[in-house]
Amino acid sequence: MSSTRVATLYRQLLSEAKRINHYNVREYACRRVKAGFAENRGASGEAAEAAYQRGLEDLAMLRRQATIYNMYPVESSVMETARPTLPQT
């Protein structure tokens, strides 16, 4: 298992997760990607290959979900709106 393949998969998963317009779903997907890679950090051999295949399946699922969620845009969440900065006194 090549570390460049794993790093590429990680970047692709995060990129797809960040394409989702819905704040809660996007943040959940990003957290799950990071947690999944943290869980399998020490995996080797068949376990690493199984985790990589699971990552590829998750990438396909995320691509489908991003397409579906982006078909139905929503207003920005309160969490996404920038707060105006107060002037310093």
Distance bins in CASP14 RR format, pairs under 12 A and 6 or more apart:
PFRMAT RR
TARGET T0000
AUTHOR 0000-0000-0000
RMODE 2
METHOD distances of the structure
MODEL  1
1 7 0 0 0 0 0 1 0 0 0 0 0
1 9 0 0 0 0 0 1 0 0 0 0 0
1 40 0 0 0 0 0 1 0 0 0 0 0
1 42 0 0 0 0 0 1 0 0 0 0 0
1 43 0 0 0 0 1 0 0 0 0 0 0
1 44 1 0 0 1 0 0 0 0 0 0 0
1 45 1 0 0 1 0 0 0 0 0 0 0
1 46 0 0 0 0 0 1 0 0 0 0 0
1 47 0 0 0 0 1 0 0 0 0 0 0
1 48 1 0 1 0 0 0 0 0 0 0 0
1 49 1 0 0 1 0 0 0 0 0 0 0
1 50 0 0 0 0 0 1 0 0 0 0 0
1 51 0 0 0 0 1 0 0 0 0 0 0
1 52 1 0 0 1 0 0 0 0 0 0 0
1 53 0 0 0 0 0 1 0 0 0 0 0
2 8 0 0 0 0 1 0 0 0 0 0 0
2 9 0 0 0 0 0 1 0 0 0 0 0
2 48 0 0 0 0 0 1 0 0 0 0 0
2 49 0 0 0 0 0 1 0 0 0 0 0
2 52 0 0 0 0 1 0 0 0 0 0 0
3 9 0 0 0 0 0 1 0 0 0 0 0
3 10 0 0 0 0 0 1 0 0 0 0 0
3 41 0 0 0 0 0 1 0 0 0 0 0
3 44 0 0 0 0 0 1 0 0 0 0 0
3 48 0 0 0 0 0 1 0 0 0 0 0
3 52 0 0 0 0 0 1 0 0 0 0 0
4 10 0 0 0 0 0 1 0 0 0 0 0
4 11 0 0 0 0 0 1 0 0 0 0 0
5 11 0 0 0 0 0 1 0 0 0 0 0
5 12 0 0 0 0 0 1 0 0 0 0 0
5 48 0 0 0 0 0 1 0 0 0 0 0
5 49 0 0 0 0 0 1 0 0 0 0 0
5 51 0 0 0 0 0 1 0 0 0 0 0
5 52 1 0 0 1 0 0 0 0 0 0 0
5 53 0 0 0 0 0 1 0 0 0 0 0
5 55 0 0 0 0 0 1 0 0 0 0 0
5 56 0 0 0 0 0 1 0 0 0 0 0
6 12 0 0 0 0 0 1 0 0 0 0 0
6 13 0 0 0 0 0 1 0 0 0 0 0
6 36 0 0 0 0 0 1 0 0 0 0 0
6 37 0 0 0 0 1 0 0 0 0 0 0
6 40 0 0 0 0 1 0 0 0 0 0 0
6 41 0 0 0 0 1 0 0 0 0 0 0
6 42 0 0 0 0 0 1 0 0 0 0 0
6 43 0 0 0 0 1 0 0 0 0 0 0
6 44 0 0 0 0 0 1 0 0 0 0 0
6 48 0 0 0 0 1 0 0 0 0 0 0
6 49 0 0 0 0 0 1 0 0 0 0 0
6 51 0 0 0 0 1 0 0 0 0 0 0
6 52 1 0 0 1 0 0 0 0 0 0 0
6 53 0 0 0 0 0 1 0 0 0 0 0
6 55 0 0 0 0 1 0 0 0 0 0 0
6 56 0 0 0 0 0 1 0 0 0 0 0
7 13 0 0 0 0 0 1 0 0 0 0 0
7 14 0 0 0 0 0 1 0 0 0 0 0
7 37 0 0 0 0 1 0 0 0 0 0 0
7 52 0 0 0 0 0 1 0 0 0 0 0
8 14 0 0 0 0 0 1 0 0 0 0 0
8 15 0 0 0 0 0 1 0 0 0 0 0
8 52 0 0 0 0 0 1 0 0 0 0 0
8 55 0 0 0 0 0 1 0 0 0 0 0
8 56 0 0 0 0 0 1 0 0 0 0 0
8 59 0 0 0 0 0 1 0 0 0 0 0
9 15 0 0 0 0 0 1 0 0 0 0 0
9 16 0 0 0 0 0 1 0 0 0 0 0
9 33 0 0 0 0 1 0 0 0 0 0 0
9 36 0 0 0 0 0 1 0 0 0 0 0
9 37 0 0 0 0 1 0 0 0 0 0 0
9 40 0 0 0 0 0 1 0 0 0 0 0
9 48 0 0 0 0 0 1 0 0 0 0 0
9 51 0 0 0 0 1 0 0 0 0 0 0
9 52 1 0 0 1 0 0 0 0 0 0 0
9 53 0 0 0 0 0 1 0 0 0 0 0
9 54 0 0 0 0 0 1 0 0 0 0 0
9 55 1 0 0 1 0 0 0 0 0 0 0
9 56 1 0 0 1 0 0 0 0 0 0 0
9 57 0 0 0 0 0 1 0 0 0 0 0
9 58 0 0 0 0 1 0 0 0 0 0 0
9 59 1 0 0 1 0 0 0 0 0 0 0
9 60 0 0 0 0 0 1 0 0 0 0 0
9 62 0 0 0 0 0 1 0 0 0 0 0
10 16 0 0 0 0 0 1 0 0 0 0 0
10 17 0 0 0 0 0 1 0 0 0 0 0
10 30 0 0 0 0 0 1 0 0 0 0 0
10 33 1 0 0 1 0 0 0 0 0 0 0
10 34 0 0 0 0 1 0 0 0 0 0 0
10 36 0 0 0 0 1 0 0 0 0 0 0
10 37 1 0 1 0 0 0 0 0 0 0 0
10 38 0 0 0 0 0 1 0 0 0 0 0
10 40 0 0 0 0 0 1 0 0 0 0 0
10 41 0 0 0 0 0 1 0 0 0 0 0
10 51 0 0 0 0 0 1 0 0 0 0 0
10 52 0 0 0 0 0 1 0 0 0 0 0
10 55 0 0 0 0 1 0 0 0 0 0 0
10 56 0 0 0 0 0 1 0 0 0 0 0
10 58 0 0 0 0 0 1 0 0 0 0 0
10 59 0 0 0 0 0 1 0 0 0 0 0
11 17 0 0 0 0 0 1 0 0 0 0 0
11 18 0 0 0 0 0 1 0 0 0 0 0
11 33 0 0 0 0 1 0 0 0 0 0 0
11 37 0 0 0 0 0 1 0 0 0 0 0
11 59 0 0 0 0 0 1 0 0 0 0 0
12 18 0 0 0 0 0 1 0 0 0 0 0
12 19 0 0 0 0 0 1 0 0 0 0 0
12 33 0 0 0 0 1 0 0 0 0 0 0
12 55 0 0 0 0 1 0 0 0 0 0 0
12 56 0 0 0 0 1 0 0 0 0 0 0
12 58 0 0 0 0 0 1 0 0 0 0 0
12 59 1 0 1 0 0 0 0 0 0 0 0
12 60 0 0 0 0 0 1 0 0 0 0 0
12 62 0 0 0 0 1 0 0 0 0 0 0
12 63 0 0 0 0 1 0 0 0 0 0 0
12 66 0 0 0 0 0 1 0 0 0 0 0
13 19 0 0 0 0 0 1 0 0 0 0 0
13 20 0 0 0 0 0 1 0 0 0 0 0
13 29 0 0 0 0 1 0 0 0 0 0 0
13 30 0 0 0 0 1 0 0 0 0 0 0
13 31 0 0 0 0 0 1 0 0 0 0 0
13 32 0 0 0 0 1 0 0 0 0 0 0
13 33 1 0 1 0 0 0 0 0 0 0 0
13 34 0 0 0 0 1 0 0 0 0 0 0
13 35 0 0 0 0 0 1 0 0 0 0 0
13 36 0 0 0 0 1 0 0 0 0 0 0
13 37 0 0 0 0 1 0 0 0 0 0 0
13 52 0 0 0 0 0 1 0 0 0 0 0
13 54 0 0 0 0 0 1 0 0 0 0 0
13 55 1 0 0 1 0 0 0 0 0 0 0
13 56 0 0 0 0 1 0 0 0 0 0 0
13 57 0 0 0 0 0 1 0 0 0 0 0
13 58 1 0 0 1 0 0 0 0 0 0 0
13 59 1 0 1 0 0 0 0 0 0 0 0
13 60 0 0 0 0 0 1 0 0 0 0 0
13 61 0 0 0 0 0 1 0 0 0 0 0
13 62 1 0 0 1 0 0 0 0 0 0 0
13 63 0 0 0 0 1 0 0 0 0 0 0
13 65 0 0 0 0 0 1 0 0 0 0 0
13 66 0 0 0 0 0 1 0 0 0 0 0
14 20 0 0 0 0 0 1 0 0 0 0 0
14 26 0 0 0 0 0 1 0 0 0 0 0
14 27 0 0 0 0 0 1 0 0 0 0 0
14 29 0 0 0 0 1 0 0 0 0 0 0
14 30 1 0 0 1 0 0 0 0 0 0 0
14 31 0 0 0 0 0 1 0 0 0 0 0
14 32 0 0 0 0 0 1 0 0 0 0 0
14 33 1 0 1 0 0 0 0 0 0 0 0
14 34 1 0 0 1 0 0 0 0 0 0 0
14 36 0 0 0 0 0 1 0 0 0 0 0
14 37 0 0 0 0 1 0 0 0 0 0 0
14 55 0 0 0 0 0 1 0 0 0 0 0
14 58 0 0 0 0 0 1 0 0 0 0 0
14 59 0 0 0 0 0 1 0 0 0 0 0
14 62 0 0 0 0 1 0 0 0 0 0 0
14 66 0 0 0 0 0 1 0 0 0 0 0
15 26 0 0 0 0 0 1 0 0 0 0 0
15 29 0 0 0 0 0 1 0 0 0 0 0
15 30 0 0 0 0 0 1 0 0 0 0 0
15 33 0 0 0 0 1 0 0 0 0 0 0
15 59 0 0 0 0 1 0 0 0 0 0 0
15 62 0 0 0 0 1 0 0 0 0 0 0
15 63 0 0 0 0 0 1 0 0 0 0 0
15 66 0 0 0 0 1 0 0 0 0 0 0
16 25 0 0 0 0 0 1 0 0 0 0 0
16 26 0 0 0 0 0 1 0 0 0 0 0
16 29 1 0 0 1 0 0 0 0 0 0 0
16 30 0 0 0 0 0 1 0 0 0 0 0
16 32 0 0 0 0 0 1 0 0 0 0 0
16 33 0 0 0 0 1 0 0 0 0 0 0
16 55 0 0 0 0 0 1 0 0 0 0 0
16 56 0 0 0 0 0 1 0 0 0 0 0
16 58 0 0 0 0 1 0 0 0 0 0 0
16 59 1 0 0 1 0 0 0 0 0 0 0
16 60 0 0 0 0 1 0 0 0 0 0 0
16 61 0 0 0 0 1 0 0 0 0 0 0
16 62 1 0 1 0 0 0 0 0 0 0 0
16 63 1 0 1 0 0 0 0 0 0 0 0
16 64 0 0 0 0 1 0 0 0 0 0 0
16 65 0 0 0 0 1 0 0 0 0 0 0
16 66 1 0 1 0 0 0 0 0 0 0 0
16 67 0 0 0 0 1 0 0 0 0 0 0
16 69 0 0 0 0 0 1 0 0 0 0 0
16 70 0 0 0 0 0 1 0 0 0 0 0
17 23 0 0 0 0 0 1 0 0 0 0 0
17 25 0 0 0 0 1 0 0 0 0 0 0
17 26 1 0 0 1 0 0 0 0 0 0 0
17 27 0 0 0 0 1 0 0 0 0 0 0
17 28 0 0 0 0 1 0 0 0 0 0 0
17 29 1 1 0 0 0 0 0 0 0 0 0
17 30 1 0 1 0 0 0 0 0 0 0 0
17 31 0 0 0 0 1 0 0 0 0 0 0
17 32 0 0 0 0 1 0 0 0 0 0 0
17 33 1 0 1 0 0 0 0 0 0 0 0
17 34 0 0 0 0 1 0 0 0 0 0 0
17 58 0 0 0 0 1 0 0 0 0 0 0
17 59 0 0 0 0 1 0 0 0 0 0 0
17 61 0 0 0 0 0 1 0 0 0 0 0
17 62 1 0 1 0 0 0 0 0 0 0 0
17 63 0 0 0 0 0 1 0 0 0 0 0
17 65 0 0 0 0 1 0 0 0 0 0 0
17 66 1 0 0 1 0 0 0 0 0 0 0
17 69 0 0 0 0 0 1 0 0 0 0 0
18 25 0 0 0 0 0 1 0 0 0 0 0
18 26 1 0 0 1 0 0 0 0 0 0 0
18 27 0 0 0 0 1 0 0 0 0 0 0
18 29 0 0 0 0 1 0 0 0 0 0 0
18 30 1 0 0 1 0 0 0 0 0 0 0
18 33 0 0 0 0 1 0 0 0 0 0 0
18 62 0 0 0 0 0 1 0 0 0 0 0
18 66 0 0 0 0 1 0 0 0 0 0 0
18 69 0 0 0 0 0 1 0 0 0 0 0
18 70 0 0 0 0 0 1 0 0 0 0 0
19 25 0 0 0 0 0 1 0 0 0 0 0
19 26 0 0 0 0 1 0 0 0 0 0 0
19 29 0 0 0 0 1 0 0 0 0 0 0
19 30 0 0 0 0 0 1 0 0 0 0 0
19 59 0 0 0 0 0 1 0 0 0 0 0
19 62 0 0 0 0 1 0 0 0 0 0 0
19 63 0 0 0 0 1 0 0 0 0 0 0
19 64 0 0 0 0 0 1 0 0 0 0 0
19 65 0 0 0 0 1 0 0 0 0 0 0
19 66 1 0 1 0 0 0 0 0 0 0 0
19 67 0 0 0 0 1 0 0 0 0 0 0
19 68 0 0 0 0 0 1 0 0 0 0 0
19 69 0 0 0 0 1 0 0 0 0 0 0
19 70 1 0 0 1 0 0 0 0 0 0 0
20 26 1 0 1 0 0 0 0 0 0 0 0
20 27 0 0 0 0 1 0 0 0 0 0 0
20 28 0 0 0 0 1 0 0 0 0 0 0
20 29 1 0 0 1 0 0 0 0 0 0 0
20 30 0 0 0 0 1 0 0 0 0 0 0
20 33 0 0 0 0 0 1 0 0 0 0 0
20 61 0 0 0 0 0 1 0 0 0 0 0
20 62 0 0 0 0 1 0 0 0 0 0 0
20 63 0 0 0 0 0 1 0 0 0 0 0
20 64 0 0 0 0 0 1 0 0 0 0 0
20 65 1 0 0 1 0 0 0 0 0 0 0
20 66 1 0 1 0 0 0 0 0 0 0 0
20 67 0 0 0 0 1 0 0 0 0 0 0
20 68 0 0 0 0 1 0 0 0 0 0 0
20 69 1 0 1 0 0 0 0 0 0 0 0
20 70 1 0 0 1 0 0 0 0 0 0 0
20 71 0 0 0 0 0 1 0 0 0 0 0
20 72 0 0 0 0 0 1 0 0 0 0 0
20 73 0 0 0 0 0 1 0 0 0 0 0
20 74 0 0 0 0 0 1 0 0 0 0 0
21 27 0 0 0 0 0 1 0 0 0 0 0
21 29 0 0 0 0 0 1 0 0 0 0 0
21 65 0 0 0 0 0 1 0 0 0 0 0
21 66 0 0 0 0 1 0 0 0 0 0 0
21 67 0 0 0 0 0 1 0 0 0 0 0
21 68 0 0 0 0 0 1 0 0 0 0 0
21 69 1 0 1 0 0 0 0 0 0 0 0
21 70 1 0 1 0 0 0 0 0 0 0 0
21 71 0 0 0 0 1 0 0 0 0 0 0
21 72 0 0 0 0 1 0 0 0 0 0 0
21 73 1 0 1 0 0 0 0 0 0 0 0
21 74 1 0 0 1 0 0 0 0 0 0 0
21 75 0 0 0 0 0 1 0 0 0 0 0
21 76 0 0 0 0 1 0 0 0 0 0 0
21 77 0 0 0 0 1 0 0 0 0 0 0
21 80 0 0 0 0 1 0 0 0 0 0 0
22 28 0 0 0 0 1 0 0 0 0 0 0
22 29 0 0 0 0 1 0 0 0 0 0 0
22 65 0 0 0 0 1 0 0 0 0 0 0
22 66 0 0 0 0 1 0 0 0 0 0 0
22 68 0 0 0 0 0 1 0 0 0 0 0
22 69 1 0 1 0 0 0 0 0 0 0 0
22 70 0 0 0 0 1 0 0 0 0 0 0
22 71 0 0 0 0 0 1 0 0 0 0 0
22 72 0 0 0 0 1 0 0 0 0 0 0
22 73 0 0 0 0 1 0 0 0 0 0 0
22 74 1 0 0 1 0 0 0 0 0 0 0
22 75 0 0 0 0 0 1 0 0 0 0 0
22 76 0 0 0 0 0 1 0 0 0 0 0
22 77 0 0 0 0 1 0 0 0 0 0 0
22 79 0 0 0 0 0 1 0 0 0 0 0
22 80 0 0 0 0 0 1 0 0 0 0 0
23 29 0 0 0 0 0 1 0 0 0 0 0
23 30 0 0 0 0 0 1 0 0 0 0 0
23 69 0 0 0 0 0 1 0 0 0 0 0
23 74 0 0 0 0 1 0 0 0 0 0 0
23 75 0 0 0 0 0 1 0 0 0 0 0
23 76 1 0 0 1 0 0 0 0 0 0 0
23 77 1 1 0 0 0 0 0 0 0 0 0
23 78 0 0 0 0 1 0 0 0 0 0 0
23 79 1 0 1 0 0 0 0 0 0 0 0
23 80 1 0 1 0 0 0 0 0 0 0 0
23 81 0 0 0 0 0 1 0 0 0 0 0
24 30 0 0 0 0 0 1 0 0 0 0 0
24 31 0 0 0 0 0 1 0 0 0 0 0
24 69 0 0 0 0 0 1 0 0 0 0 0
24 74 0 0 0 0 0 1 0 0 0 0 0
24 77 1 0 0 1 0 0 0 0 0 0 0
24 78 0 0 0 0 0 1 0 0 0 0 0
24 79 0 0 0 0 1 0 0 0 0 0 0
24 80 0 0 0 0 0 1 0 0 0 0 0
25 31 0 0 0 0 0 1 0 0 0 0 0
25 32 0 0 0 0 0 1 0 0 0 0 0
25 62 0 0 0 0 0 1 0 0 0 0 0
25 65 1 0 0 1 0 0 0 0 0 0 0
25 66 0 0 0 0 1 0 0 0 0 0 0
25 68 0 0 0 0 0 1 0 0 0 0 0
25 69 1 0 0 1 0 0 0 0 0 0 0
25 70 0 0 0 0 0 1 0 0 0 0 0
25 72 0 0 0 0 0 1 0 0 0 0 0
25 74 0 0 0 0 0 1 0 0 0 0 0
25 77 0 0 0 0 0 1 0 0 0 0 0
26 32 0 0 0 0 0 1 0 0 0 0 0
26 33 0 0 0 0 0 1 0 0 0 0 0
26 62 0 0 0 0 0 1 0 0 0 0 0
26 65 0 0 0 0 0 1 0 0 0 0 0
26 66 0 0 0 0 1 0 0 0 0 0 0
26 69 0 0 0 0 1 0 0 0 0 0 0
26 70 0 0 0 0 0 1 0 0 0 0 0
26 74 0 0 0 0 0 1 0 0 0 0 0
26 76 0 0 0 0 0 1 0 0 0 0 0
26 77 0 0 0 0 1 0 0 0 0 0 0
26 79 0 0 0 0 0 1 0 0 0 0 0
26 80 0 0 0 0 1 0 0 0 0 0 0
27 33 0 0 0 0 0 1 0 0 0 0 0
27 34 0 0 0 0 0 1 0 0 0 0 0
27 77 0 0 0 0 1 0 0 0 0 0 0
27 79 0 0 0 0 1 0 0 0 0 0 0
27 80 0 0 0 0 0 1 0 0 0 0 0
28 34 0 0 0 0 0 1 0 0 0 0 0
28 35 0 0 0 0 0 1 0 0 0 0 0
28 62 0 0 0 0 0 1 0 0 0 0 0
28 65 0 0 0 0 0 1 0 0 0 0 0
28 69 0 0 0 0 0 1 0 0 0 0 0
29 35 0 0 0 0 0 1 0 0 0 0 0
29 36 0 0 0 0 0 1 0 0 0 0 0
29 58 0 0 0 0 1 0 0 0 0 0 0
29 59 0 0 0 0 0 1 0 0 0 0 0
29 61 0 0 0 0 1 0 0 0 0 0 0
29 62 1 0 0 1 0 0 0 0 0 0 0
29 63 0 0 0 0 0 1 0 0 0 0 0
29 65 1 0 0 1 0 0 0 0 0 0 0
29 66 0 0 0 0 1 0 0 0 0 0 0
29 69 0 0 0 0 1 0 0 0 0 0 0
30 36 0 0 0 0 0 1 0 0 0 0 0
30 37 0 0 0 0 0 1 0 0 0 0 0
30 62 0 0 0 0 0 1 0 0 0 0 0
31 37 0 0 0 0 0 1 0 0 0 0 0
31 38 0 0 0 0 0 1 0 0 0 0 0
32 38 0 0 0 0 0 1 0 0 0 0 0
32 39 0 0 0 0 0 1 0 0 0 0 0
32 54 0 0 0 0 0 1 0 0 0 0 0
32 55 0 0 0 0 0 1 0 0 0 0 0
32 58 0 0 0 0 1 0 0 0 0 0 0
32 61 0 0 0 0 0 1 0 0 0 0 0
32 62 0 0 0 0 1 0 0 0 0 0 0
32 65 0 0 0 0 0 1 0 0 0 0 0
33 39 0 0 0 0 0 1 0 0 0 0 0
33 40 0 0 0 0 0 1 0 0 0 0 0
33 54 0 0 0 0 0 1 0 0 0 0 0
33 55 0 0 0 0 1 0 0 0 0 0 0
33 58 1 0 0 1 0 0 0 0 0 0 0
33 59 0 0 0 0 1 0 0 0 0 0 0
33 61 0 0 0 0 0 1 0 0 0 0 0
33 62 0 0 0 0 1 0 0 0 0 0 0
34 40 0 0 0 0 0 1 0 0 0 0 0
34 41 0 0 0 0 0 1 0 0 0 0 0
35 41 0 0 0 0 0 1 0 0 0 0 0
35 58 0 0 0 0 0 1 0 0 0 0 0
36 42 0 0 0 0 0 1 0 0 0 0 0
36 43 0 0 0 0 0 1 0 0 0 0 0
36 51 0 0 0 0 1 0 0 0 0 0 0
36 52 0 0 0 0 0 1 0 0 0 0 0
36 54 0 0 0 0 1 0 0 0 0 0 0
36 55 0 0 0 0 1 0 0 0 0 0 0
36 58 0 0 0 0 1 0 0 0 0 0 0
37 43 0 0 0 0 0 1 0 0 0 0 0
37 48 0 0 0 0 0 1 0 0 0 0 0
37 51 0 0 0 0 1 0 0 0 0 0 0
37 52 0 0 0 0 0 1 0 0 0 0 0
37 54 0 0 0 0 0 1 0 0 0 0 0
37 55 0 0 0 0 1 0 0 0 0 0 0
37 58 0 0 0 0 0 1 0 0 0 0 0
38 51 0 0 0 0 0 1 0 0 0 0 0
39 47 0 0 0 0 0 1 0 0 0 0 0
39 48 0 0 0 0 0 1 0 0 0 0 0
39 51 0 0 0 0 1 0 0 0 0 0 0
39 54 0 0 0 0 0 1 0 0 0 0 0
39 55 0 0 0 0 0 1 0 0 0 0 0
40 47 1 0 0 1 0 0 0 0 0 0 0
40 48 1 0 0 1 0 0 0 0 0 0 0
40 49 0 0 0 0 0 1 0 0 0 0 0
40 50 0 0 0 0 1 0 0 0 0 0 0
40 51 1 0 1 0 0 0 0 0 0 0 0
40 52 0 0 0 0 1 0 0 0 0 0 0
40 53 0 0 0 0 0 1 0 0 0 0 0
40 54 0 0 0 0 1 0 0 0 0 0 0
40 55 0 0 0 0 1 0 0 0 0 0 0
40 58 0 0 0 0 0 1 0 0 0 0 0
41 47 0 0 0 0 0 1 0 0 0 0 0
41 48 0 0 0 0 1 0 0 0 0 0 0
41 51 0 0 0 0 1 0 0 0 0 0 0
42 48 1 0 0 1 0 0 0 0 0 0 0
42 51 0 0 0 0 1 0 0 0 0 0 0
43 49 0 0 0 0 1 0 0 0 0 0 0
43 50 0 0 0 0 1 0 0 0 0 0 0
43 51 1 0 1 0 0 0 0 0 0 0 0
43 52 0 0 0 0 1 0 0 0 0 0 0
43 53 0 0 0 0 0 1 0 0 0 0 0
43 54 0 0 0 0 0 1 0 0 0 0 0
44 50 0 0 0 0 0 1 0 0 0 0 0
44 51 0 0 0 0 0 1 0 0 0 0 0
44 52 0 0 0 0 0 1 0 0 0 0 0
45 51 0 0 0 0 1 0 0 0 0 0 0
45 52 0 0 0 0 0 1 0 0 0 0 0
46 52 0 0 0 0 0 1 0 0 0 0 0
46 53 0 0 0 0 0 1 0 0 0 0 0
47 53 0 0 0 0 0 1 0 0 0 0 0
47 54 0 0 0 0 0 1 0 0 0 0 0
48 54 0 0 0 0 0 1 0 0 0 0 0
48 55 0 0 0 0 0 1 0 0 0 0 0
49 55 0 0 0 0 0 1 0 0 0 0 0
49 56 0 0 0 0 0 1 0 0 0 0 0
50 56 0 0 0 0 0 1 0 0 0 0 0
50 57 0 0 0 0 0 1 0 0 0 0 0
51 57 0 0 0 0 0 1 0 0 0 0 0
51 58 0 0 0 0 0 1 0 0 0 0 0
52 58 0 0 0 0 0 1 0 0 0 0 0
52 59 0 0 0 0 0 1 0 0 0 0 0
53 59 0 0 0 0 0 1 0 0 0 0 0
53 60 0 0 0 0 0 1 0 0 0 0 0
54 60 0 0 0 0 0 1 0 0 0 0 0
54 61 0 0 0 0 0 1 0 0 0 0 0
55 61 0 0 0 0 1 0 0 0 0 0 0
55 62 0 0 0 0 1 0 0 0 0 0 0
55 63 0 0 0 0 0 1 0 0 0 0 0
56 62 0 0 0 0 0 1 0 0 0 0 0
56 63 0 0 0 0 0 1 0 0 0 0 0
57 63 0 0 0 0 0 1 0 0 0 0 0
57 64 0 0 0 0 0 1 0 0 0 0 0
58 64 0 0 0 0 0 1 0 0 0 0 0
58 65 0 0 0 0 0 1 0 0 0 0 0
59 65 0 0 0 0 0 1 0 0 0 0 0
59 66 0 0 0 0 0 1 0 0 0 0 0
60 66 0 0 0 0 0 1 0 0 0 0 0
60 67 0 0 0 0 0 1 0 0 0 0 0
61 67 0 0 0 0 0 1 0 0 0 0 0
61 68 0 0 0 0 0 1 0 0 0 0 0
62 68 0 0 0 0 0 1 0 0 0 0 0
62 69 0 0 0 0 0 1 0 0 0 0 0
62 70 0 0 0 0 0 1 0 0 0 0 0
63 69 0 0 0 0 0 1 0 0 0 0 0
63 70 0 0 0 0 0 1 0 0 0 0 0
64 70 0 0 0 0 0 1 0 0 0 0 0
64 71 0 0 0 0 0 1 0 0 0 0 0
65 71 0 0 0 0 0 1 0 0 0 0 0
65 72 0 0 0 0 0 1 0 0 0 0 0
66 72 0 0 0 0 0 1 0 0 0 0 0
74 80 0 0 0 0 0 1 0 0 0 0 0
75 81 0 0 0 0 1 0 0 0 0 0 0
76 82 0 0 0 0 1 0 0 0 0 0 0
END
